[in-house]
Amino acid sequence: MFKGIIPPIITPFHDDLAINEAGYAEMIEYMIAGGVHGIVCGGTTGESYALTRDERVRQFRFAKEVIGGRVPLICGVNDMTTTGACAYATAAKEAGADGILIAAPPYSLPTEHELAAHCLDVDRACGLPIMLYNYPGRTGVEMGSDFLEQVSRRETFKAIKEASGDINRLHLLARDFPNIEISCGAEDQALEFFVWGATSWVTPMGNFFVEEAVDFYNVCTRDKDFDTARAMMTALLPLMSSIEGGGNFAQSVKYAAAFQGLPAGPVRPPMREMKEELKRELHQVLETAKATLDAIRSGASGHDRARHVRLVGQG
């Protein structure tokens, strides 16, 4: 279920900010053609915070219709209240979702016990396989050991997307909770995650570098070729830094999708379009990363590969 490259899909919008469903279907086809192992619908990358309830539920159904069982559909069901999250989980099940993604409800700052009760209530509402999402940078709370001890007793809690950025969390999960699969949610630590046995990567790169992301996964998990994986990660780090560290995450992912000729469209408020200077900088980083990855993937000579890696560092 929660294995491989599982991108959180963007929500393409028309210029009037209405959802572009034809573009959404095109994004799904792009991902599946590139070899993804699943798709997350309704995540932060999809601007779920800017969608109405009806739009989110409609998106669950539409995604299931377009995917047609070719890969698993995982629906993000986060909400500020337990009642709301349970309602989204029920809607996901009714739409035919294969699993759900749950983060801590933002703003309220529940204790670990309260957070466990929240997630267990959502579990009871739908009974679908669950990927937890630990992202204290956005939610303000961490899914700590006490929380994990409580929820891991339920077989439906299958995996955790770890996005804290704390490498010690990776060690904790691998050592103390081996029954919960680890999913990489920290872009710049993907190599370390796979060395420690992660089974998946929920990466926004699936919206624009899908084949590259799938290749990286195969190099790490199938080939165990960590020298090549390290070269690929060296090429990707400047791009990851630009997307994750510039305060324009949704805008950057959509710009990167448009860079590949995909139907991204604008972002909805409260986000605003990136400034032209930032677009130019991101464009250069994307071009350099793509050239370097193409060289690595095509088996370029060590001299050429090293040259491309140096260019990435300069970019």
N, C-alpha and C positions, 0 to 999 in steps of 0.2 A: 504493500500500500504506500507507505511513506519512504520510497526509495528512489534515488536518482535525482535528476534536475527537475524541480517543481517550481516554475516561475509564478510569482504573483503578477497577474496580468493587469496592465493599465486599462483605464476606461477612456477610449477615444471620444472626444466631443466635437461637434460641429462648431463653427464660429459663433453661433448663438448660444453655445454651451449646452445644447440638447445632446443626449447620448447618441453617438454614431454607431448603431447596431451593425451595419454592414462593415464598418471598420473594426468593430469588436470581433466579428466573425473572421475577418481577415487576420487579425492578430492571433486568434486561436489556430487557424490553419498554418500560419507561419511557425508557431511553436511546435505543433505536431509534426510538421514536415521536417523541422530541425531535430527531432528525436527526443523531445521532452518526455518525462515519465509520469507527469501529472501537471495539473494547472490549479493554482489558487485563485479563486474568484472572490472579490469582496474584501481584499486586504488594503492596507494603507497605500500601497503602490497604485491601487485602483481608485484612490481618492474616495474610499467608502465613507469617510467623515463628511464628504460634501454631497452625498447622494441622499435622496429621500428614502423612507422605508420601502415604498412601492418600487422605486428604482432598484434598490438592492435585491429585493425578492424577485423582481422581474429578471434581473441579471443572473441569479441562480438558475432560473428556468431556461433562459436563453442560452447560457453557457452549456448546460446539460444537453440541450437540443442540438447545438452545433457540434459539440464533442462527440456525441452519439456513442459513448462507450469505448472510444478508441484509447483514451487514457483516463485515469481517475480524476474526478472533480472534487476538489477540497474547497469548502465554502468558509470564508471568514465570517464569524457570527458575533464579533465583539460589539458590546454596547455598554453604556454607562450604568445600566441596571441589570440585575439578574433576570428580571422579568423580560426585559428587552432581548437579552442574549438568548434566553430560552425560546422566545418567539422566533428569532432568526434561525436557531438550530432546528426548530420544528419545520420552518419553511424550507430549510435546506434539505431536510429529509424528504419532505413532500415533493421537492423538485428533482429528487433522485441523486443527490450528492453521495459520494462514496466516503467522505469523511469531512471533518470540520476542523477549523483552526480557532483556538481560544487564547486570547491574551487577558491580562488583568484589566478590569474596567478602569478607564482613566479617571483621574481627578479625585476619586473617593478615598484612595490610599487604604485599601483593606489590609487587615492583618493576614498572616499566613493561614490561620484557621478560617477566617472569613473568606479568603480567596479560594481555599479548598472547597468550602461549602458552596460557593458560587459555581465553581467548575463542576462539582458533583451534581448540582441542580441542572446545569446545562446538559450534562451527560444523561441524566434521567429523562430529560425532555426529548431526546432524539435517539440515544443508543448507538450512535455512529462512532466509528473509529476517530480518535481525537489526537491532533497534534497540538500540544501546548506551545505558547509563544512567550518566551521570557525576554522582555525588552524594557527594563527598568528606566532607561533613558526617556521613554515616551510615557510609560504608565506610572512611574514614581514608586513602584514596589517590585520586589524580586520574588520569583518563585523559588524560595529557599528549601532547605532540607526538610523542615517540618511539613511544608506544603507537599513536597514530592513524596514523602513517606505516606501521607494520607491518600493522595490520588493514585499512587502507583499500585495500590491494592486492587484497583479496578482494571480489568483486562482491556477495557476500551481506551485507556490512556496509553497510546502506542508510542508516541514520539514527542520530542520537544525541540522546537526551533530556538536555539540559544543565540541571542543577539545582544547580550550584555557587553560584549567586548572584553570581558575578564577571562583570561586564559585559564585561571584557576577553576572557573565554573566548568570548563570542558573536562578538566581532570576529575572534578567531583562527580560529574555525570557518568563518565566512563568507569570510574572506580566503584561508586556507591549505588548507582542505579542502572545496572546493566540491562535490566528488563525494559527500559525506556530507550528507544532508538534516538540517536543524536542527529539533529539536522542543523546544518550550518546556517546561521542567520547573521554572521559577522563577516562581511565581504572580504576584508583584508586578512582574515584568519582561515580561509577555506582550506588551504594546504594543511595547516595544523589540524583542522577538524578531521580531514580524511586520514591523516596519519594516526589519529586517535580512534579511528573506527566509525566515523560518521557514516550514515547510510544515505543521506540526502543533502541537497543544498537548495534552499528556497531563495533564489537569487533574482533580483530585478533584471540582471543581464539577459535573462531569457526573453526579454522584450526587444532586444536588439543584437545581441551576440549569442544567439541560441546554439548554433552549431559549435561555437567555441566553448561554451559552458559545458555542453554534453561531452565534447572531446576531453576537457579537463577532468570531468568526472570519470571517464573511462580510463584515462591515463593513471589516475590515482587508485581507483578501485579494482579495475580489471588488470591493468598492466603493472601496477605497483612501480611505475617509472617516475620516481619522485625527483629525479634530475630534470626531466622534461617538464614536470609539473611546476618545479621551482622557476624554470625559465618562463613558463606561461604566466605564473603569478607575478613575476618581475615585470612582465609586460602590462599586466592588468592593474597593478597597484596605483599608478598615477591616475588612471581612469576612475578607479574606486574612490580615490581621495577626492577627485573633482565632483563626483556624484554625491558621495556621502557627507563630505565635509564642507560644502559651500553654502549650506542653508537653502538650497534649491533642489531638494531631492526629487519631488514629483516632476518639476519642470525639466530637470536634467535627464531623467529617464525618458520622458516624452520627446525631448530634443534628440536623444540618442536613437530612439525608434524612428523619428522622422529622418535622421541621418541615413538610415537604412532603407528609406523610401516607404516606411510603414505609416498607417493612418493614425497618428497620435492626436493631433489637434491641440487646443489650448488647455489650460488648467482652470478649475473652478475656484472662485474666491473661498476662503481668504487668501489662497495662493495667487501670486501675480506672475506674469511672464518674466523670464530672465532678461537682464539687460544685454544689449548687443555685444558688449565687450566680453561678457561671460560666455555667450554663445560661441564667439570666435575662439575663445580659449578651449572650450569643451570640444569644438569641432577639431581643433588641432590634436588634442589628446586622443580623440576617437580615431582619427586617421593614423596616428603613430601606433596606437595599440593594435589596430586592425592589421597594419602592415607587418608588425612584429609577429603577431599570432599566425598570420598567413605563412610567414617564413618558417616558423616553428612547426606548424601543422603539415607543411609540405616537405618537411625533412631537409630544410636548408642546411648548408655546411655549418660547422661550428663557427667558422670565421664570420659568415653572414649573420648567424644567429646572435653572436656576441655583438656585432655591429648594431643590429636592430635593438638589442637590449640597451646598449649605450644610448641610442637615440631616444628610447623611451625615458630613460633617466634624465636626459636633457630637456625633454618635452614637459 
